[in-house]
Amino acid sequence: MFSVKSSNLIAGKNVKKGQSVTSNLQVGNRYFCWFKSLTKTFVKRRHKWSIGIYTGDSLTNFSSPANIRNPVLTAKDVTDVSAHFVADPFMVSENGIWYMFFEVLNGSDCRGDIGLAISNDGFNWQYQQIVLDEPFHLSYPYVFKFQNDYYMIPETAGAKSIRLYKAVEFPRKWTFVKTLLDDGDYVDSSVFNFNNMWWLFTTSRKSNVLHLYYAHEIMGNWIKHPQSPVIQENIKIARPGGRVVVFNGQIFRYAQDDEKFYGNQVRAFEITQLTTTTYVEKAAKKNPILKASGFGWNKTGMHTIDPHQISQNQWIACVDGYRIGFVFGSEFEFSTLVRDIY
């Protein structure tokens, strides 16, 4: 440690006579740490998910159409709660009207609710309202029709179960009807009917295994497939990424590719053998089928697709994507931080 004259400058300030360089550096470092703390507190990174519409000529070939201005739904469209983002879209068509259900991350409690939007053509959407709210997080609202009734299986991992809901006044009112599986870490559960049997894919929060169950009735006894988990220790292809589609005797499933990071891209697989004792799948020739655009609303990644056929060789799909945004806010008193500098 040594002393300098008052004419010397440190960090643009005069050093008082007898004051050490070390003590001034310490004050400078405290200012630097204060600024870093201030930035971390006020400026936060946030994944800004929104929803778009894609079209294509097959179940593995989709893109953003030129006549659509994506995204078609964002958090700003939500009017009844303060929303951080919208994601995980699924849709159905009834009497010429499209109904889309999706996760709304509610800013008041940071839990997901299920929102509803309606469209007359599948391309232009109007947000309606929150249609399902529980004391635990909801997302991935896998909606489907069976015997003239609409059902939904949202992700309810916070309740440690897979829960089935039924529309009592479609599309706005839903009621819980049955727990399909319980006492587990079930994420992004996806159900479909094939060969007069019900099949259910689900994964865990680690996203590296894919479990398979089957049942004779949707509200019957679900049996674990003897080959389950059908995918093990593979974060690139295990986690469900949208509706399982049965078309012309073929079965296609979509998987999130989270190898690099969560919400990276989506891959497609054709299930070539599916019985109560066997399971075989192969990757689609064109993969990934959804990926980041590098700019705009889906600059960083995409992770959900729900395709529907609208005409011969023509499909429409709701998809989601995100970019990294920055938000400004604070949960502390500014005076406290200033006081702690000295």
Secondary structure by P-SEA (a helix, b strand, c coil): ccccccccccccccccccccaaaaaaaaaaaaaaaaaaaaaabbbbbcccccccccccccccccccccccccccccccccccccccccccccccccbbbbbbbbbcccccbbbbbbbbbccccbbbbbccccccccccccccccccccbbbbbccccccccbbbbbbcccccbbbbcccccccccccbbbbbbcccbbbbbbccccccbbbbbbcccccccccccccccccccccccccccccccccccbbbbbbbccccccccbbbbbbbccccccbbbbbbccccccccccccccccccccbbbbbbccccbbbbbbbbbbbbbbbbbcccaaaaaaacc
